[in-house]
Amino acid sequence: MISVRALVLFVSLLSLTACGVGVRSVERAPVDRTQACTEPGHVLNVGFYAYFAPVSYSADEDPNAAGFNSHRGYEADLLSALEAMEGAGMTFSRRGIAQWDGIWLRSAGPEYDIIGGGITILESRTRDAAGNQAVVFTDGHITFRQSLLVRAPDAARLASHAALTNDVRVGALAGTTGEFRLLELTGLVNANGVLVAGVRVETARGTVVADGSPDYRITPAESTENLAGRRHLYPPDESMPQVVYLGDELGEVELIAALRAGEIDALARGEIGNRDAVHTADGVLAVTALDEAVELGGFALAVEDASLAACIDEKINWLTNNRRIGYAEWVSNPQVFMRRAELWNDGTR
């Protein structure tokens, strides 16, 4: 991930809901979203996570700068190709979003029609804090696998999740699939996200100790209120790692800086971002512990816009050749999606 200096405030899922995210309490500007995928002239508001290079990031790292709303990366090029497709009828007004927590639910609020930013598609992420379905996802257009980013000299020592003992400090960004898979693969939570008994968690409001009940739960979509603002997780067993949360102010760049400074020993997040960090680190960092589980990333829309999501799917599936063209192909040729759009326009379908 590129270096950023943006101030990213930690916002819990509960507070997002309180601000109207996840409920459509404010009427949107009238737009026929069925026609928005077939007739020109419709502008759709896209919010994108600003700090997930190379998948989705802002041209300027400062949220107060005009360039913060200039979209860059894999998803930016995919959306630009979608705009270029004749008959798609879509123009996007894009705005960067600094806060990750619950970002997908913003598509159900009044500000945005579409939310992107390397978001893993999960059924649990389609529901708001009240448990009501608020969001639908497009088909997956990118594949993710979780991994560890470590300092190069530690690559052999920290080659797998099984090597993460209680003297190892692993950084994670709260509310991500990277955090959840780390906790699950190391036995700190069960498949439902329930923390094992004895886990001690330092939060912004004090320290709590999990009792093995669902009252202490962390999933990729939400966490119980008593774990909001978590800062440090201490395991009950020497075979499990510590987890350090540092990304609430500077995103994952803060975690990478902490790794390079020796403040943490590993960073749990997706392979794409980790490999990009290795590429720019001149041999200082390495990727280990590739997860066998495969995730798909997509765009989030309000549940009321399911027909628009389906129409977008048709176009994106063309651009990606039904997922035969993905991140690897884009890295080799960043114009690959625009070339596909040109084929569409030439009638080569």
Summary of the structure (lengths in Angstrom):
residues: 349
radius of gyration: 20.1
end to end distance: 35.5
largest distance: 62.3
contacts: 1219
relative contact order: 0.19
helix: 30%
strand: 25%
